[in-house]
Amino acid sequence: MIKIEQLSYALLLVGIITTTGHSQQTAGEYVAPSNAVPMGKAPRMQVQLLNPGEPTRHYAVIFYQGGEAFSGLLEFAQKHHVTSAHFTAIGALNGATLGWFDPQRKMYKKIPIPGQLEVIGMSGDIALYKGKPVVHTHMVVGTSDGTARAGHVLAAYVSPTLEVMVTVDPVAMQKRFDPDTDLTLIDPVSKPSKPSSSARGGT
């Protein structure tokens, strides 16, 4: 009887340890959309306005060694009062974390990609959520053997450079929270409004 109780207790402990380990692994492998935000810096980022005086602005946003591009794009949007934009980029990275959205969990599964990478293509947009700019971007990268990996950008560490061409539109674009997915989605139905003169940004 004592041996049976000891065996039952041991199995219970194994179950608890397994469940705890699985929970920790899940927490490390997935990130909620509300936490999938830029957390790095891009101190060497350079910005050039390519068409001064035009209502639709075109910028070259250039990143250099060690900069985190996702964070830098948000910094650019905040500094230049961007309320609606879209962009493309090419360049290279040394390490990135991409994401795949799991609709059942309502979370991004992290896809860590180490090593030197070619940015085959990067595209995205910037819109407002609760009055603040939000950057949404996807990326395709190539590894040393030519294998392509892709996903939602969670972090991208530049090496040696990333060249981003940004088009900023004169009409604001809004996002709304979608409770079915826990994502913030662009809402084309919301009435567009032109940004005030103080929100147009500068060079």
TAJOJO-V227374 format. One record per pair of residues at least 12 apart in sequence whose C-alpha atoms are under 7 Angstrom apart, sorted by the first residue. I is the first residue (numbers start at 1). J is the second residue. If there is no record, write none. Layout:
I & J
I & J
This chain:
29 & 109
29 & 110
30 & 107
30 & 108
30 & 109
30 & 110
31 & 107
31 & 108
31 & 109
32 & 106
32 & 107
32 & 108
33 & 107
33 & 108
33 & 182
33 & 183
36 & 154
38 & 70
38 & 71
39 & 71
40 & 68
40 & 71
41 & 67
41 & 68
41 & 71
41 & 72
42 & 67
42 & 68
42 & 69
42 & 71
42 & 72
43 & 67
44 & 63
44 & 64
44 & 67
45 & 62
45 & 63
45 & 64
45 & 72
46 & 61
46 & 62
46 & 63
47 & 59
47 & 60
47 & 61
47 & 62
48 & 60
48 & 61
48 & 203
49 & 203
55 & 170
56 & 167
56 & 168
56 & 169
56 & 170
57 & 167
57 & 168
57 & 169
58 & 166
58 & 167
58 & 168
59 & 165
59 & 166
59 & 167
60 & 164
60 & 165
60 & 166
61 & 163
61 & 164
61 & 165
62 & 162
62 & 163
62 & 164
63 & 158
63 & 161
63 & 162
63 & 163
64 & 158
64 & 159
64 & 160
64 & 161
64 & 162
65 & 158
65 & 159
65 & 160
65 & 161
66 & 157
66 & 158
66 & 159
67 & 157
67 & 158
68 & 155
68 & 156
68 & 157
68 & 158
69 & 156
69 & 157
69 & 158
70 & 155
70 & 156
74 & 134
74 & 135
77 & 133
78 & 133
80 & 201
80 & 202
81 & 199
81 & 200
81 & 201
82 & 133
82 & 168
83 & 126
83 & 127
83 & 128
83 & 133
83 & 172
83 & 173
84 & 126
84 & 127
84 & 168
84 & 169
84 & 171
84 & 172
84 & 173
85 & 125
85 & 126
85 & 127
85 & 166
85 & 167
85 & 168
85 & 169
86 & 124
86 & 125
86 & 126
86 & 166
86 & 167
86 & 168
87 & 123
87 & 124
87 & 125
87 & 164
87 & 165
87 & 166
87 & 167
88 & 122
88 & 123
88 & 124
88 & 164
88 & 165
88 & 166
89 & 121
89 & 122
89 & 123
89 & 162
89 & 163
89 & 164
89 & 165
90 & 119
90 & 120
90 & 121
90 & 122
90 & 162
90 & 163
90 & 164
91 & 118
91 & 119
91 & 161
91 & 162
91 & 163
92 & 117
92 & 118
92 & 119
92 & 158
92 & 159
92 & 160
92 & 161
92 & 162
93 & 116
93 & 117
93 & 118
93 & 156
93 & 157
93 & 158
93 & 159
93 & 160
94 & 114
94 & 115
94 & 116
94 & 117
94 & 157
94 & 158
94 & 159
95 & 113
95 & 114
95 & 115
95 & 116
95 & 156
95 & 157
96 & 112
96 & 113
96 & 114
96 & 155
96 & 156
96 & 157
97 & 110
97 & 111
97 & 112
97 & 113
97 & 153
97 & 154
97 & 155
97 & 156
98 & 110
98 & 111
98 & 112
98 & 150
98 & 151
98 & 152
98 & 153
98 & 154
98 & 155
99 & 111
99 & 151
99 & 152
99 & 153
99 & 154
100 & 151
100 & 152
103 & 181
106 & 181
106 & 182
116 & 143
117 & 141
117 & 142
117 & 143
118 & 141
118 & 142
118 & 143
119 & 140
119 & 141
119 & 142
120 & 140
120 & 141
120 & 142
121 & 139
121 & 140
122 & 138
122 & 139
122 & 140
123 & 137
123 & 138
123 & 139
124 & 136
124 & 137
124 & 138
125 & 137
127 & 173
127 & 174
127 & 175
128 & 173
128 & 174
128 & 175
129 & 174
129 & 175
129 & 176
137 & 152
137 & 153
138 & 151
138 & 152
138 & 153
139 & 151
139 & 152
139 & 153
170 & 194
171 & 192
171 & 193
171 & 194
171 & 195
172 & 192
172 & 193
172 & 194
172 & 195
173 & 192
174 & 186
174 & 187
174 & 190
175 & 187
